[in-house]
Amino acid sequence: MRVLIVEDERRLARSLAAGLTAEGFAVDVVHNGTDGLHRATEGAYDLVILDIMLPGLNGYRVCAALRAAGNDIPVLMLTAKDGEYDEAEGLDTGADDYLTKPFSYVVLLARVRALLRRRALSGASPRLRVGDLEIERTSRRVSRAGREVSLTAKEYAVLEQLATRAGEIVSKAEILEHSWDFAYDGDPNIVEVYVSVLRRKLGPGLIHTVRGAGYRLAP
């Protein structure tokens, strides 16, 4: 899962990014509304955490522009304000949820998960099946042939990307884009490491290498 944080308070942005990264999310951070709108429009994100009081475009205008363009990505708005008018305006522009600063990180994480769960239930199937492999997206539980398989957050992210596109070839670049943040500049062969671990944990006959192209998940 990829999350975009648009927040001009850099310490808060770093703290949120660190926490979400530890939970297995790929996180990108920008600090003004103009960059936030560009990144949200061009990138393949699952959720945007959007501050209202931003330099350049404010959060209201960013959210309104996304909705006007037909982009239905979940948006969680953050603000230091606490009036009903501000909340109503945020929701009227198309935000999905609203959180007033200061807030507990635990509460923010719960809101993020709820928004992602709601999107999965309303759109893509909350359960993925590929042969005898079953993935419960809302709880992130994975099992094969009835045996539960314990995965780290990053292992799950890689597997979910492959399972979402089961039967298709998924390139290393696409896996990196889905599971690592935009600024990742490490060895792209890290994907091979995670695929190798997944094969060991899941057993043979599921993840196939397509030389020169990527990987395909199929029974």
MARLO-351828 format. One record per residue: residue in three letters; x, y, z of N, C-alpha, C in turn; residue number from 1. Coordinates in Angstrom, 3 decimals. Layout:
N
resn  n_x  n_y  n_z  ca_x  ca_y  ca_z  c_x  c_y  c_z  resi
ALA  X  Y  Z  X  Y  Z  X  Y  Z  NUM
...
***
This chain:
219
resn  n_x  n_y  n_z  ca_x  ca_y  ca_z  c_x  c_y  c_z  resi
MET  0.835  -1.193  0.000  0.000  0.000  0.000  0.879  1.256  0.000  1
ARG  0.535  2.218  -0.855  1.298  3.462  -0.945  0.473  4.616  -0.387  2
VAL  1.114  5.404  0.456  0.467  6.541  1.084  1.254  7.811  0.762  3
LEU  0.537  8.877  0.420  1.143  10.182  0.203  0.789  11.088  1.373  4
ILE  1.796  11.679  2.003  1.590  12.645  3.077  1.893  14.036  2.534  5
VAL  0.913  14.926  2.625  1.099  16.316  2.206  0.978  17.170  3.462  6
GLU  2.101  17.558  4.021  2.137  18.206  5.338  3.358  19.121  5.401  7
ASP  3.145  20.412  5.732  4.259  21.353  5.755  4.997  21.370  7.092  8
GLU  4.430  20.780  8.136  5.162  20.639  9.395  6.101  19.442  9.255  9
ARG  7.346  19.722  9.006  8.282  18.665  8.608  8.509  17.625  9.701  10
ARG  8.544  18.066  10.939  8.737  17.096  12.022  7.556  16.130  12.107  11
LEU  6.351  16.667  11.995  5.160  15.811  12.003  5.160  14.886  10.800  12
ALA  5.507  15.419  9.626  5.531  14.599  8.413  6.517  13.448  8.559  13
ARG  7.708  13.743  9.110  8.708  12.684  9.303  8.208  11.635  10.284  14
SER  7.561  12.083  11.363  7.055  11.161  12.369  5.978  10.240  11.791  15
LEU  5.040  10.818  11.040  3.987  10.014  10.421  4.572  9.034  9.419  16
ALA  5.523  9.508  8.621  6.134  8.644  7.613  6.855  7.472  8.267  17
ALA  7.575  7.745  9.346  8.303  6.671  10.040  7.333  5.638  10.611  18
GLY  6.253  6.117  11.212  5.283  5.193  11.793  4.603  4.335  10.749  19
LEU  4.167  4.944  9.656  3.478  4.191  8.606  4.423  3.244  7.881  20
THR  5.677  3.675  7.712  6.666  2.792  7.087  6.878  1.546  7.934  21
ALA  6.914  1.737  9.255  7.069  0.594  10.160  5.891  -0.357  10.071  22
GLU  4.726  0.151  9.657  3.543  -0.688  9.492  3.494  -1.372  8.127  23
GLY  4.501  -1.107  7.289  4.575  -1.784  6.000  4.093  -0.968  4.821  24
PHE  3.720  0.299  5.058  3.290  1.146  3.960  4.506  1.737  3.243  25
ALA  4.361  1.969  1.942  5.330  2.771  1.208  4.848  4.207  1.279  26
VAL  5.694  5.101  1.792  5.256  6.453  2.115  6.090  7.486  1.369  27
ASP  5.422  8.421  0.705  6.063  9.593  0.115  5.575  10.831  0.847  28
VAL  6.441  11.836  0.937  6.107  13.067  1.657  6.420  14.276  0.784  29
VAL  5.487  15.209  0.705  5.731  16.523  0.103  5.215  17.574  1.075  30
HIS  5.677  18.826  0.892  5.424  19.833  1.914  4.618  21.035  1.430  31
ASN  4.040  20.974  0.238  3.162  22.057  -0.200  2.060  21.491  -1.082  32
GLY  0.999  22.268  -1.228  -0.177  21.779  -1.933  0.044  21.545  -3.412  33
THR  0.866  22.377  -4.046  1.116  22.221  -5.477  1.789  20.886  -5.767  34
ASP  2.840  20.585  -5.002  3.516  19.296  -5.171  2.593  18.144  -4.794  35
GLY  1.766  18.350  -3.764  0.850  17.307  -3.346  -0.147  16.951  -4.424  36
LEU  -0.704  17.965  -5.074  -1.667  17.708  -6.152  -0.993  17.004  -7.319  37
HIS  0.204  17.452  -7.670  0.923  16.817  -8.782  1.227  15.360  -8.473  38
ARG  1.741  15.105  -7.268  2.114  13.728  -6.914  0.889  12.837  -6.815  39
ALA  -0.187  13.335  -6.221  -1.415  12.538  -6.081  -2.027  12.227  -7.442  40
THR  -1.869  13.149  -8.381  -2.423  12.953  -9.726  -1.598  11.972  -10.532  41
GLU  -0.278  12.067  -10.395  0.618  11.259  -11.223  0.960  9.904  -10.609  42
GLY  0.916  9.802  -9.281  1.345  8.577  -8.620  0.216  7.591  -8.389  43
ALA  0.598  6.342  -8.141  -0.394  5.287  -7.885  -0.512  5.090  -6.374  44
TYR  -1.257  5.970  -5.723  -1.392  5.924  -4.262  -2.709  5.276  -3.853  45
ASP  -2.690  4.704  -2.643  -3.891  4.102  -2.082  -4.603  5.058  -1.133  46
LEU  -3.887  6.085  -0.654  -4.488  7.024  0.286  -3.626  8.280  0.371  47
VAL  -4.270  9.429  0.608  -3.565  10.693  0.817  -3.896  11.235  2.200  48
ILE  -2.863  11.559  2.974  -3.027  12.278  4.234  -2.700  13.728  3.921  49
LEU  -3.703  14.603  4.035  -3.616  15.949  3.475  -3.879  17.020  4.535  50
ASP  -2.861  17.827  4.824  -3.060  18.953  5.726  -3.875  20.035  5.018  51
ILE  -4.641  20.817  5.771  -5.429  21.886  5.157  -4.588  23.148  4.953  52
MET  -3.865  23.565  5.998  -3.101  24.807  5.920  -1.740  24.531  5.291  53
LEU  -1.672  24.686  3.969  -0.458  24.393  3.214  -0.030  25.612  2.403  54
PRO  1.279  25.775  2.179  1.715  26.803  1.228  1.327  26.404  -0.193  55
GLY  1.188  27.392  -1.063  0.742  27.092  -2.424  -0.758  26.867  -2.396  56
LEU  -1.194  25.722  -2.817  -2.611  25.353  -2.749  -2.926  24.826  -1.355  57
ASN  -4.043  25.274  -0.759  -4.396  24.688  0.528  -5.066  23.322  0.312  58
GLY  -5.263  22.607  1.415  -5.801  21.255  1.319  -7.175  21.181  0.701  59
TYR  -8.023  22.193  0.974  -9.351  22.217  0.371  -9.252  22.198  -1.151  60
ARG  -8.374  23.064  -1.677  -8.252  23.192  -3.132  -7.628  21.945  -3.754  61
VAL  -6.677  21.338  -3.049  -6.070  20.098  -3.556  -7.122  19.003  -3.662  62
CYS  -7.896  18.832  -2.599  -8.922  17.790  -2.582  -9.986  18.052  -3.639  63
ALA  -10.421  19.307  -3.741  -11.439  19.648  -4.728  -10.938  19.385  -6.148  64
ALA  -9.669  19.698  -6.404  -9.103  19.470  -7.736  -9.040  17.982  -8.059  65
LEU  -8.684  17.157  -7.075  -8.637  15.704  -7.293  -10.025  15.178  -7.635  66
ARG  -11.028  15.603  -6.875  -12.385  15.113  -7.113  -12.930  15.617  -8.454  67
ALA  -12.592  16.868  -8.807  -13.058  17.414  -10.084  -12.469  16.641  -11.255  68
ALA  -11.274  16.070  -11.049  -10.621  15.290  -12.107  -11.076  13.834  -12.106  69
GLY  -11.999  13.482  -11.197  -12.504  12.111  -11.145  -11.645  11.166  -10.336  70
ASN  -10.693  11.702  -9.582  -9.813  10.880  -8.757  -10.506  10.587  -7.429  71
ASP  -10.782  9.304  -7.146  -11.524  8.940  -5.940  -10.643  8.368  -4.836  72
ILE  -9.348  8.664  -4.888  -8.442  8.177  -3.857  -8.913  8.651  -2.481  73
PRO  -8.890  7.783  -1.452  -9.291  8.216  -0.112  -8.403  9.350  0.404  74
VAL  -9.020  10.370  1.000  -8.289  11.522  1.533  -8.631  11.686  3.008  75
LEU  -7.603  11.677  3.842  -7.742  11.961  5.270  -7.169  13.349  5.507  76
MET  -8.013  14.303  5.894  -7.580  15.690  6.082  -7.109  15.917  7.515  77
LEU  -6.028  16.701  7.640  -5.494  17.097  8.938  -5.554  18.609  9.055  78
THR  -5.882  19.102  10.246  -5.898  20.547  10.443  -5.739  20.886  11.910  79
ALA  -5.205  22.080  12.164  -5.098  22.569  13.535  -6.393  23.244  13.958  80
LYS  -7.297  23.467  13.025  -8.571  24.095  13.350  -9.505  23.064  13.993  81
ASP  -10.531  23.559  14.683  -11.428  22.619  15.360  -12.883  23.064  15.306  82
GLY  -13.253  23.854  14.291  -14.631  24.312  14.190  -15.449  23.442  13.265  83
GLU  -16.754  23.388  13.480  -17.628  22.588  12.631  -17.574  23.052  11.177  84
TYR  -17.411  24.382  10.977  -17.372  24.910  9.612  -16.198  24.314  8.840  85
ASP  -15.034  24.205  9.516  -13.849  23.679  8.846  -14.047  22.217  8.459  86
GLU  -14.621  21.447  9.368  -14.874  20.040  9.064  -15.861  19.904  7.913  87
ALA  -16.919  20.694  7.956  -17.915  20.617  6.883  -17.304  20.996  5.544  88
GLU  -16.463  22.049  5.542  -15.841  22.470  4.279  -14.922  21.390  3.742  89
GLY  -14.163  20.759  4.649  -13.269  19.690  4.216  -14.033  18.536  3.597  90
LEU  -15.120  18.139  4.237  -15.912  17.025  3.725  -16.649  17.408  2.443  91
ASP  -17.059  18.680  2.353  -17.748  19.134  1.143  -16.841  19.107  -0.076  92
THR  -15.548  19.280  0.117  -14.632  19.250  -1.024  -14.320  17.823  -1.464  93
GLY  -14.796  16.828  -0.691  -14.611  15.438  -1.098  -13.715  14.618  -0.207  94
ALA  -13.271  15.193  0.927  -12.454  14.414  1.860  -13.279  13.271  2.446  95
ASP  -12.609  12.168  2.762  -13.302  10.993  3.296  -13.329  10.972  4.816  96
ASP  -12.358  11.646  5.434  -12.321  11.692  6.893  -11.534  12.935  7.299  97
TYR  -11.579  13.248  8.577  -11.088  14.523  9.084  -10.500  14.288  10.465  98
LEU  -9.289  14.792  10.718  -8.639  14.588  12.009  -8.037  15.925  12.458  99
THR  -8.376  16.338  13.689  -7.916  17.622  14.202  -6.636  17.458  15.008  100
LYS  -5.660  18.303  14.736  -4.417  18.312  15.510  -4.660  18.982  16.863  101
PRO  -3.977  18.544  17.916  -3.092  17.376  17.956  -3.903  16.088  18.030  102
PHE  -3.353  15.024  17.500  -4.055  13.749  17.505  -3.099  12.632  17.898  103
SER  -3.656  11.530  18.316  -2.869  10.347  18.644  -2.507  9.607  17.362  104
TYR  -1.259  9.163  17.277  -0.853  8.377  16.099  -1.687  7.108  15.988  105
VAL  -2.032  6.524  17.126  -2.851  5.303  17.116  -4.198  5.578  16.452  106
VAL  -4.780  6.751  16.749  -6.059  7.115  16.142  -5.878  7.319  14.640  107
LEU  -4.807  8.018  14.241  -4.570  8.226  12.803  -4.418  6.894  12.084  108
LEU  -3.649  5.973  12.659  -3.449  4.677  12.022  -4.776  3.930  11.890  109
ALA  -5.615  4.020  12.910  -6.927  3.366  12.844  -7.775  3.976  11.733  110
ARG  -7.727  5.316  11.579  -8.484  5.976  10.516  -7.960  5.560  9.142  111
VAL  -6.635  5.493  9.008  -6.036  5.073  7.733  -6.503  3.670  7.366  112
ARG  -6.440  2.769  8.323  -6.842  1.388  8.045  -8.332  1.295  7.725  113
ALA  -9.132  2.098  8.416  -10.567  2.077  8.161  -10.879  2.570  6.751  114
LEU  -10.198  3.621  6.312  -10.421  4.140  4.961  -10.006  3.125  3.901  115
LEU  -8.876  2.484  4.121  -8.416  1.478  3.160  -9.346  0.267  3.148  116
ARG  -9.840  -0.114  4.323  -10.766  -1.242  4.409  -12.078  -0.910  3.709  117
ARG  -12.546  0.330  3.922  -13.784  0.759  3.274  -13.641  0.749  1.757  118
ARG  -12.510  1.186  1.278  -12.293  1.208  -0.173  -12.249  -0.208  -0.730  119
ALA  -11.578  -1.110  0.004  -11.493  -2.494  -0.460  -12.872  -3.143  -0.512  120
LEU  -13.692  -2.846  0.500  -15.020  -3.455  0.552  -15.960  -2.892  -0.515  121
SER  -15.752  -1.615  -0.875  -16.644  -0.994  -1.857  -16.184  -1.201  -3.288  122
GLY  -14.919  -1.541  -3.464  -14.388  -1.696  -4.811  -13.847  -3.094  -5.021  123
ALA  -12.530  -3.203  -4.871  -11.897  -4.500  -5.074  -12.355  -5.491  -4.004  124
SER  -12.300  -6.759  -4.352  -12.729  -7.797  -3.418  -11.853  -7.783  -2.177  125
PRO  -12.452  -7.901  -0.968  -11.648  -7.938  0.254  -10.913  -9.264  0.427  126
ARG  -11.221  -10.235  -0.418  -10.566  -11.536  -0.336  -10.017  -11.906  -1.709  127
LEU  -8.749  -12.293  -1.737  -8.111  -12.712  -2.978  -7.818  -14.205  -2.903  128
ARG  -8.142  -14.922  -3.964  -7.839  -16.355  -4.036  -7.077  -16.643  -5.319  129
VAL  -5.970  -17.341  -5.174  -5.198  -17.802  -6.330  -4.870  -19.266  -6.060  130
GLY  -5.576  -20.167  -6.721  -5.417  -21.583  -6.412  -5.790  -21.830  -4.966  131
ASP  -4.873  -22.449  -4.202  -5.157  -22.719  -2.791  -4.604  -21.636  -1.873  132
LEU  -4.176  -20.517  -2.472  -3.721  -19.368  -1.694  -4.897  -18.433  -1.438  133
GLU  -5.063  -17.995  -0.187  -6.146  -17.083  0.161  -5.592  -15.911  0.959  134
ILE  -6.004  -14.705  0.565  -5.547  -13.486  1.229  -6.761  -12.694  1.691  135
GLU  -6.835  -12.439  2.993  -7.879  -11.585  3.568  -7.303  -10.178  3.660  136
ARG  -7.733  -9.293  2.782  -7.105  -7.976  2.696  -7.407  -7.094  3.898  137
THR  -8.582  -7.226  4.479  -8.934  -6.358  5.604  -8.128  -6.692  6.854  138
SER  -7.791  -7.969  7.044  -7.028  -8.376  8.223  -5.580  -8.723  7.892  139
ARG  -5.253  -8.745  6.597  -3.912  -9.098  6.109  -3.512  -10.518  6.514  140
ARG  -4.483  -11.405  6.572  -4.188  -12.797  6.873  -3.973  -13.567  5.574  141
VAL  -2.963  -14.403  5.579  -2.612  -15.182  4.393  -2.581  -16.657  4.765  142
SER  -3.175  -17.481  3.921  -3.125  -18.920  4.161  -2.989  -19.656  2.831  143
ARG  -2.400  -20.829  2.898  -2.313  -21.687  1.724  -2.712  -23.095  2.111  144
ALA  -3.681  -23.630  1.378  -4.213  -24.961  1.654  -4.661  -25.064  3.109  145
GLY  -5.229  -23.963  3.630  -5.741  -23.957  4.989  -4.709  -23.691  6.058  146
ARG  -3.442  -23.598  5.673  -2.368  -23.343  6.647  -2.032  -21.863  6.651  147
GLU  -2.142  -21.221  7.826  -1.852  -19.791  7.904  -0.355  -19.546  7.736  148
VAL  -0.031  -18.515  6.965  1.353  -18.165  6.682  1.639  -16.797  7.285  149
SER  2.659  -16.714  8.124  3.021  -15.461  8.773  3.971  -14.666  7.874  150
LEU  3.566  -13.435  7.532  4.380  -12.580  6.675  4.650  -11.250  7.368  151
THR  5.809  -10.666  7.066  6.067  -9.305  7.518  5.226  -8.343  6.680  152
ALA  5.171  -7.082  7.121  4.368  -6.099  6.396  4.853  -5.932  4.954  153
LYS  6.165  -5.907  4.755  6.685  -5.712  3.396  6.471  -6.963  2.545  154
GLU  6.622  -8.135  3.125  6.344  -9.366  2.379  4.889  -9.398  1.933  155
TYR  4.000  -8.988  2.843  2.579  -8.950  2.486  2.333  -7.979  1.346  156
ALA  2.971  -6.807  1.382  2.765  -5.802  0.339  3.167  -6.339  -1.033  157
VAL  4.285  -7.049  -1.086  4.737  -7.626  -2.364  3.760  -8.695  -2.837  158
LEU  3.338  -9.558  -1.924  2.408  -10.622  -2.299  1.072  -10.051  -2.747  159
GLU  0.579  -9.040  -2.056  -0.712  -8.453  -2.422  -0.661  -7.873  -3.835  160
GLN  0.449  -7.230  -4.176  0.572  -6.681  -5.522  0.521  -7.779  -6.573  161
LEU  1.212  -8.887  -6.318  1.186  -10.006  -7.256  -0.201  -10.639  -7.326  162
ALA  -0.856  -10.777  -6.168  -2.167  -11.429  -6.134  -3.248  -10.567  -6.768  163
THR  -3.135  -9.251  -6.599  -4.110  -8.346  -7.206  -4.093  -8.478  -8.721  164
ARG  -2.926  -8.797  -9.259  -2.786  -8.950  -10.711  -2.464  -10.399  -11.077  165
ALA  -3.080  -11.327  -10.371  -2.820  -12.755  -10.578  -2.966  -13.130  -12.047  166
GLY  -2.000  -13.902  -12.525  -2.000  -14.336  -13.921  -1.278  -13.383  -14.846  167
GLU  -1.049  -12.144  -14.392  -0.347  -11.149  -15.200  1.131  -11.114  -14.814  168
ILE  1.957  -10.622  -15.734  3.359  -10.395  -15.429  3.488  -9.039  -14.747  169
VAL  4.111  -9.033  -13.578  4.338  -7.803  -12.815  5.839  -7.560  -12.765  170
SER  6.273  -6.423  -13.267  7.705  -6.138  -13.339  8.259  -5.763  -11.965  171
LYS  9.593  -5.834  -11.840  10.242  -5.394  -10.602  9.921  -3.928  -10.329  172
ALA  9.918  -3.121  -11.383  9.654  -1.691  -11.216  8.254  -1.461  -10.648  173
GLU  7.289  -2.226  -11.100  5.925  -2.072  -10.608  5.807  -2.507  -9.151  174
ILE  6.527  -3.564  -8.789  6.514  -4.013  -7.395  7.174  -2.966  -6.502  175
LEU  8.290  -2.402  -6.965  8.952  -1.352  -6.205  8.041  -0.145  -6.021  176
GLU  7.331  0.223  -7.080  6.455  1.391  -7.020  5.324  1.186  -6.024  177
HIS  4.820  -0.035  -5.957  3.700  -0.328  -5.063  4.141  -0.480  -3.614  178
SER  5.325  -1.057  -3.400  5.703  -1.492  -2.059  6.801  -0.674  -1.401  179
TRP  7.490  0.165  -2.169  8.531  1.022  -1.611  8.210  2.472  -1.942  180
ASP  8.772  3.406  -1.191  8.428  4.802  -1.420  9.142  5.361  -2.647  181
PHE  8.685  6.533  -3.067  9.165  7.171  -4.288  10.663  7.449  -4.220  182
ALA  11.161  7.760  -3.025  12.550  8.156  -2.868  13.501  6.965  -2.738  183
TYR  12.987  5.745  -2.793  13.857  4.580  -2.630  14.884  4.541  -3.754  184
ASP  16.147  4.534  -3.394  17.200  4.501  -4.406  18.184  3.367  -4.148  185
GLY  17.716  2.345  -3.442  18.551  1.191  -3.173  18.574  0.233  -4.356  186
ASP  19.070  -0.951  -4.114  19.199  -1.961  -5.156  17.821  -2.506  -5.529  187
PRO  17.408  -2.372  -6.802  16.105  -2.918  -7.209  16.019  -4.429  -7.057  188
ASN  17.182  -5.074  -6.910  17.171  -6.529  -6.711  16.634  -6.926  -5.342  189
ILE  16.309  -5.914  -4.507  15.650  -6.222  -3.238  14.360  -6.987  -3.490  190
VAL  13.734  -6.747  -4.642  12.506  -7.471  -4.988  12.780  -8.968  -5.060  191
GLU  13.911  -9.335  -5.636  14.260  -10.757  -5.739  14.369  -11.388  -4.362  192
VAL  14.901  -10.634  -3.413  15.055  -11.144  -2.052  13.686  -11.464  -1.453  193
TYR  12.744  -10.531  -1.610  11.416  -10.737  -1.030  10.655  -11.842  -1.751  194
VAL  10.817  -11.931  -3.052  10.165  -13.020  -3.790  10.714  -14.361  -3.329  195
SER  12.022  -14.423  -3.104  12.634  -15.664  -2.624  12.080  -16.063  -1.257  196
VAL  11.920  -15.085  -0.372  11.363  -15.365  0.966  9.920  -15.836  0.842  197
LEU  9.143  -15.178  -0.026  7.748  -15.578  -0.214  7.650  -17.004  -0.742  198
ARG  8.517  -17.361  -1.667  8.504  -18.728  -2.187  8.795  -19.741  -1.084  199
ARG  9.729  -19.389  -0.224  10.077  -20.310  0.864  8.900  -20.468  1.829  200
LYS  8.226  -19.350  2.141  7.139  -19.401  3.105  5.864  -20.003  2.521  201
LEU  5.588  -19.702  1.252  4.335  -20.155  0.638  4.442  -21.543  0.030  202
GLY  5.649  -21.949  -0.309  5.821  -23.231  -0.966  5.903  -23.060  -2.474  203
PRO  6.230  -24.126  -3.185  6.457  -24.039  -4.628  5.169  -23.933  -5.438  204
GLY  5.361  -23.569  -6.713  4.269  -23.639  -7.669  3.338  -22.448  -7.693  205
LEU  3.725  -21.314  -7.088  2.853  -20.139  -7.081  3.475  -18.940  -7.798  206
ILE  4.681  -18.566  -7.386  5.329  -17.380  -7.953  6.317  -17.821  -9.026  207
HIS  6.035  -17.424  -10.247  6.849  -17.841  -11.388  7.666  -16.664  -11.913  208
THR  8.924  -16.920  -12.236  9.778  -15.900  -12.831  9.608  -15.913  -14.346  209
VAL  9.369  -14.737  -14.903  9.317  -14.580  -16.356  10.566  -13.793  -16.721  210
ARG  11.546  -14.471  -17.235  12.868  -13.868  -17.429  12.799  -12.605  -18.279  211
GLY  13.454  -11.579  -17.757  13.500  -10.313  -18.467  12.246  -9.482  -18.339  212
ALA  11.233  -9.998  -17.659  9.963  -9.276  -17.584  9.494  -9.055  -16.149  213
GLY  9.598  -10.069  -15.274  9.128  -9.906  -13.905  8.631  -11.201  -13.328  214
TYR  7.519  -11.144  -12.613  6.971  -12.307  -11.909  5.490  -12.432  -12.181  215
ARG  5.014  -13.665  -12.099  3.588  -13.926  -12.272  3.141  -14.870  -11.161  216
LEU  2.032  -14.503  -10.508  1.452  -15.369  -9.481  0.332  -16.169  -10.117  217
ALA  0.491  -17.469  -10.122  -0.505  -18.359  -10.722  -0.313  -19.748  -10.169  218
PRO  -1.404  -20.531  -9.974  -1.261  -21.894  -9.469  -0.597  -22.793  -10.512  219
***
